[in-house]
Amino acid sequence: MSEAVKISKATYHLYTFTISKLISTFGSSVYAFGISLYVLALTGSAANFALNLICSILPRTLLAPFAGYIADNYSKKMIVILAQLASALSVGGLLVYSIYAGLSLPAIYTTTALISVSSMFASVTFSSSIANLIDTDRIQKAMGFNQSAIAIATIGGPVVGGILFGFVSMNVFLIIQVAAYLLAVALESTMNFKLFTNRITETVEDAKKSMVTGMKEGFVYLRSNRVVMVIVTVAVGVNFFFSALMIGLPFIAIQELEIETTHFGFIEAMIAVGMLLASIYFSVGKEVKFPLRFSKRGILAMSVLLAGLALPLMIEFSYTGAVVYFLLLMLVFGVTNVFVNTPIGVMMQKDVEEEYRGRVFGILESMAMAMMPLGYLIFGLLYDAVPAEYVVIGSSLCLIVLTGYMMRPSILKQAHPELDQDFIPVNPELQK
């Protein structure tokens, strides 16, 4: 295949991938919001709502490394298509069950768990495939489009889910979800997941390796690659301390400052708006030259914004002032979130060897997801026992220390050896 044909196909992939990601992510967001409303309306129990959330998070956490191994050793295209079909069948099964027996909590929990597993397989496989689908020069654009799709789904999913929940029956709601997944499958079936592959054909010895051996190799590779190991460690830490914001924001805004829930909804939405704006910037801007250093600055900025949650508790704000302050704070937080994730994502697409990429992304997702329930539990207890301003400021300082140590100058230079060139004077006469 000629280079011109490859570039043309990569351009097709760029937009097809974005549309497919938007459809599937939007569908998942609509389903999650709509089914959560149904559970609350059916039971009026926060515990049942939380159990549905656990059914969504726990399977992803446990099975993500396994999904990474599968992505590295089998056809990525087939995995993505089968995963999306599994999601469609799961929702379709719930639809059939509801027609004949009516919806029940066990059926909803089972469907949520199945969709969580299938969407995780699709997500890990897609994440490990971007460098195979898109040419190297446009990976950042693809990552920007990907973040844009997530942001749009985050903003629009609850809105559409709320509208559908209020105006159509649950059966019609489920039919729309099935149609969305099938449309995503139709788009993904036209993509070539080996367009830019550099992987050598599998040997007989490789084929004979057991799954356990293959997964161990992924962990060994991760430990041997110091820079990638730093990225994974920092990502886990950021995800953990991000829980301080996810728990602290509603607690401080609604419980401590008595901000109305309607206004709080706008505050939360500003995170997604900020993500969308930053994603557009990355999709049209030049590629970041030193992604690890760029992301380090983004995490430090995020740490300062986390501490900023405490300001209205320490300085008296008017009601309007507090709402405006949180709107701006969350907008900037959304921007910094993408400023951290996108350059790191591009770097991992380029630096992680193709044969290990699925396992590395699987391990990353598993460890990051594991931090969410742990963080929710720990910070939920802390906010009840310690003044909120101490929790967010303490979390901010811990994140700054973690980032400063893990992304110290020696690590940055190892990731970007050309950093030393920044200090070479432009005028050679100055070196004499």
Disulfide bonds with the S-S distance in Angstrom:
none
